[in-house]
Amino acid sequence: MHEVMKIEGGHQLEGEVTISGAKNATVALIPAAVLANGPVTIVGIPQIADVDSLSQILRILNVEVTEVGADHLIINPANMKNVDLEDDAVTKLRASYYFMGALLGKYGYVRMKMPGGCYLGPRPIDLHLKGFEALGATVEYERGCYTIKAEQLTGAKIFLDIASVGATINIMMAAVHARGRTIIENAAKEPEIIDVATLLNKMGAKIRGAGTNVITINGVNSLSGCFHEIIPDRIEAGTFIIIAAAMAKKMVINNIIPQHLDALLSKLQDMGVNMKIDVDKVTIEHSDALKAVDVTTRPYPGFATDLQQPLTALLTQAEGESRIKETIYAERFKHCIELQRMGADIDVIPGGAIIHGPSRLYGTRVAATDLRCGAAMVIAGLLADGVTEIHNVYHIDRGYSEIDKKLEALGAKIWREPCEDDDE
């Protein structure tokens, strides 16, 4: 039995919403915690399905996981065992690959199944594996399983062909115990990487340069437990800011780091969104006419590919022709087909989309083909006349912590119903 999410559109939103901890940091911080030899307390854990899957993997490794309240996790690896990770929990989420770097770093040996996740076109992990090899590991792949091992990891200079967040974090974790110094060049600069480096440094690692394109790691012998609070989720923050721009009478989005959202906020200002930016919050009031803009997605600090889909839903309401160019995941336009079903006037072109606005959207049956497409459908549903029925809601739940509860508190008419059909 599946659930569908239903939204009755056309209701203005008002009030405050507090952003949860960063999903993309959380899914790396949890595996990173196993590098410690004592308890690690992480605060600000979002209520997302990926956290349950990661906790399941920790328990397979005999790591003690204690949930305290809604958003505290205490991870104690004192009695940890390096078990082969061949369980289905591993294939459920892509971020399980962070256990490769963590276990290789801690034990010099890891065996695990190929990780899963949202399909957004090719997302190879060969950069991660090349990094492990540069540190002295051998990698074998057979029957869907990777075996990565090293007698002794040794620091090396590693140049990433693509500034990949996953590879940067994974190599960083593998290198914390490596002998000597590791230098990662063309490292990704995302805030989530800084957050993971901060956690590792609190444990006693020696990492410098996180957030720049050159990260230096001096190997240490042991790491101890610590306390860490996760940065707010800039993609959830961006999604709620876009929701506010679409439907707010007056809305305050709390627990944000505006600097992480520069690219989005400046685009919304170009569109004519009425906003006031503070140290850790943004207030948005209704603005009548929105103007079309052009957006090109880029690695951080450029416009986030994860906000491209939600923004597209808002651009259907802007006056004129907006153009989107996707340079990160060229295939990330399934949401446009769903928006067209609702009455949007969008031309999908190779690696991009042209949106002609404004269009009236009409509630209908749509699917969340992936996580951020789901967010786009929620925004479109709030804007549309009538009721929108969103299928494959599990995609949304993977990355947004209680999005329907947060929206309901702001005045949205949103609910879930069981759904009989099995075409999902």
PyMOL commands that set and color helices and strands:
alter all, ss='L'
color gray80, all
select helices_A, chain A and resi 23-35+49-60+88-92+94-107+126-134+165-175+191-203+234-247+258-271+305-315+334-341+371-383+394-399+403-409
alter helices_A, ss='H'
color red, helices_A
select strands_A, chain A and resi 2-8+13-18+40-43+64-68+72-76+109-113+138-142+145-149+157-159+181-185+206-208+214-218+227-229+248-254+274-277+281-285+294-296+320-325+345-349+352-357+365-367+387-391+413-419
alter strands_A, ss='S'
color yellow, strands_A
deselect
rebuild
show_as cartoon
